[in-house]
Amino acid sequence: MASSFIYINDYGFWARDGFVEAMQLCLVNEIENQKLDSIDWINDYKIELALQSLPLIYGGMSMTLENFLTTNERKAQIVKLIDIIIEKIDLTDNYITGANLHELRKRAMTMLSETGNLNFKSQKELDETVNDSGWNKSDQIADVKDRYQHAFKLLKNLINDEMKTTASSPIDYWNY
């Protein structure tokens, strides 16, 4: 599986695209759960994350952090969402599962369709786009939920300016 460099201000970390898509989908979901999408920039960020979750370029996925996390207040808001997600991963057995990520992708694609950001010719085309991720066939994800949780911790450290690795740094941040 391809990996993408997730960064802000030239610092970041490499993550497999499956982790990146899970981070995008979980953040979209949590923005909706917390009813934060009435805030213009967060709603725009939610839509962009949903669009980015379609891995059109493998190894080129993005969290678009630099475009949206332009103030300390915005960063703090997203870190709060990440904290909620980390806790859900820790306390809930069915949060990081193939079935749940499949449902989160379905919701994200439906939201993109409803907002006119992505047009599907039919329900069948929407279903095919949802199924392209393969989440519905991923039965073993719950066994490695700690890795997904670690991905969110890396994202939190990056946003909090606690990570100073670059694209050429050794990839030892996955050793936990």
N, C-alpha and C positions, 0 to 999 in steps of 0.2 A: 504494500500500500504506500502511496506517495505521502510525503510530508511537506508541510508548509511552515514558513517562518512567520510567527505571530510577533508583531513588534509595535513599539511606540517610541518615538524619538531615538531611533537607531538601535535600541536595545530590545531583546526579545528572546524567544525560544522556539525550537523546532518541535512540531507536534504532528503526529500522523493525522491525515485528513479526517479520519473517523472521529478522533478526539475533537478536532476543530468543529466539525458539523454538530457533534453532541453539545459542545459549548454554545454554539450559535442557537440551536433549537431550544436548549434549556433556558437561555437568556430571553428568547422570544416568549417562551411560555411564562416565565416568571414576571416579565413586564406586564403581560396580560393578567396574570394571577393577582398582582399587586395593584392592578388598575392604574398603572403609570402612563399608559399610552395616550392619556389626555394632555400630557406634556409634549409639546410639539417636537422637541429634539429627540425625546425618547421614542416617540412614535416613529419618527424618521429612522432612528437607529434600529428599531424593531423591524421595520420593513427592509432595511439594508441587510440586517443579519439574515432574515429569511431569504432574500435574494442570494446572498453569499453562500447560503447552505446548499445551493445547487452547485455541486462541484463541476463547473464547466471546464475548469483547467485543473487537472489533478496536480497537486504540488503547488498550487497558486491560490489557495483559499485564504480569506482574510477576515479578521475581526473588525476591520476599519476603525481601529482605536484612535488613530491620529485625527480622523475626520470628525469624530463625535465627542471624544473625551478631551475637550479643549479647556476645561476649567477644573479646579480642584473639587468644586461642587458636583460636577458631572461624574468625575472619577469616583467620588465618595458614594454617589447614588448607585453606580454599577457595582462597586465593591459590596455594598449592602445586599444587592441581588445575588452576587456570587456567594456571600456568606450563607444566605438562605439555601442556595443550591447545594453547597457543601454539606450543610446540616441535613438536607433531605437525602442526599446520597448516603450519609452516615446512618441515618435513623430509619430509612425506608427501604425495604428489600425490593420493592417493585418500581423504584424510580429509575434507576439505570438498568434497564432491560431492553432487549430488542423490541419487544412489543410496545413499551412505553415510548421509546424513541421513534418508532414507526408512527405512533399516534401524534407525537409532537411534530413530526415532519408533515403529516397529513394536515394538521391544523395550520402550520406555516404556509403550505402551498394553497390551502383553501383561502387563507387570509390574503395572500398575494393575488389570487383570482378575484376575490370580493372587492379589493381595492383597485383593481385594474392594472396592477403592476406586473402581472403575468397572465397571459390569455391562454386558456385551454379550449380546444375545439369541442371537447366533449368530456363527460365524466370519466370515460375510459382513458382519455389522455391524462387527466389529472391523476387517476389511480396508477397509471404506468409511471408517472413522474414520482409519485410517492413511493412506489415499490422499487424504483431504480436504486434507492439507497441500500437495499438489502437488509435494513434493520429488522424487518419481519422474519427474516431467516436467521437472525443472530441470537441463538439460544444461550451462548456462553458469556454474554456481556456481564451478567450479574456476578459471575465468578471473578471478574477483574474490575469491579466497581471502584476499588481503591485507586486504580490507575486513572480512571475518569475524575475521581475526586482530586488526585494529585494534579491533573491538568488544570482544574479550576484554581488550585492553590498557586500554581505557576502563573496563571493569568492574574490573580489577585496581587501577587508579588510584583509582577510587571507593572500593573496599573499604579500600585503604591510606590513605584520607583525604587523598589528593593531588589531589582534584578538588573545586573549590568553585563549580561552576556550578549554577544553579537552573533551574527549568522556564522562567523568563522570560529566561534568559541567551542571548546570541547563540549560535547553533549553529555555532561555528567549530572545534569539537573533531573534526569529521569531515574537516577539511582537514589532511591529513598528507602 
